[in-house]
Amino acid sequence: MERQEKLKINGLGAERNLKGTVYISGAKNAALKAMAGAVLFDGPVELHNVPDTADVRTIVEIMTKLGARIESKDDVLTIDPNTITNTDIDRKLAGNIRASVMLTGPLLARYGKTTFPAPGGCVIGCRPIDLFLNGYRKLGASVVEHDELFDIKDGNFHGGEIFFDKVTVGGTETLVMAATLAEGRTILYNCAMEPEIVNLVEWLNRGGAKISGAGTPTITVDGTAGKLLKPVKYEAIPDRIEAGSYLILGALIAKELEIKDCEPEHLRAVVSILSDAGVKINVDDKAKTIVVSNDNAKNYTPLNDIRTHEYPGFPTDLQAPLTVFATQVNGKSAIFETIYENRFKYVEDLVAMGANIRAISERDVEVNGPTTFKGTSEISPGMIIPARDIRAGFAIVMAAILAHGESTISNVHLIDRGYEDLAGKLKGLGVELERISN
Ligand code: EPU
């Protein structure tokens, strides 16, 4: 039923003078890892500021099938890992979500075995798991692949040295968790430095883990030799990708948009790029608030050779919203995707709505602005544009809000994976939209 849902958006056209406040939710990409990390604790743990997104619900389902007892109230999830009886990750559910593979680290650390399928997730590139498997082997596990399942047994993790050939957020988090209860010391080199990793590690350390270096390229884990962690409360950091998405949108449609409950420290790259393009932004680090205005929109300048990058660089997860921004400035912008091989598919949808974007390669686009977007009903009656993944979905919503006329967007369940209450938050700003179920 949920999968049938669509968004109908009445575009603003030239009337871009919204005003309002948006409150940022907890980071789904932090909360999902903490849910997996709960397996390392000796008793129920409370996870706070967990966003109500579809991905969180899928991991709840997967963990419940493992036997974990999970309760949810408002933005708090309480997970009791001591009731886990099964270490085989559900094949069908894992096919829907990449983060399912992150459960394998804590399951191996605690139970010494797990079976899981190659994970699914957004269609943005091939997204292999070789770095996870190599890491497990380095820690002493045997990995057997059969019937499209991976069967891993550890024979007791003993610590070791792991060098990531490629910087990987999920790989870093998962191998850190895998090493947390091991015998001896594990050193991980060329780690990702995302704030979500720091958020996870600080919590594990409060529970008794001995991990240093999170937020730098080298992380050292001194294993607890099998001792489970003492239950302590976790709180997810604000979602920097949700905040960045609204920041970019606000720069185009709002006389004044106040973004509250965010962490400006985590948004330096996007604030810098937008400011350089002429966007008026006021950052209040102490109040955890950013105010953005489109006052100077007529004078926005093109984006010069933007390259997505691991943190603290410009995040790949904001590449699609930034491409929409580039369609609204005067002149030629260039955007290069360095993390994924296949993350520009949505460009053809923007082009269908009127954008002038040329693909130089699968990773490289040139955007010629400004574009006057046409709503799908203006292009042809009954036309529907699909959300292709979480972030491309937000980008298409942006184009529909900027457009003249009404647009219909399908696959809303993909946007729901990462944006809590998208429709409610946009309505609160004055965007006219409704969710329809057929
Ligand atoms: N990679 C490998 N082998 C591996 C693991 C990764 O080649 O074993 C490659 C990936 O294919 C990709 C690159 O390394 O090309 C980086 O992937 P990474 O492992 O860092 O990504 P992830 O941990 O799977 C998280 C976020 C993504 C975000 C990326 C990059 C979560 C649940 N997901 O994914 O978020 O794009 O980091 O910042 O944390 C989203 O929220 O929309 C989303 C896709």
Residues whose N, C-alpha, C, O or C-beta is under 5 A from the ligand:
A	BS01	EPU	N29 R98 A99 C126 R127 P128 I129 D130 L131 F132 K166 V167 T168 V169 G170 G171 T316 D317 I339 Y340 I390 R391
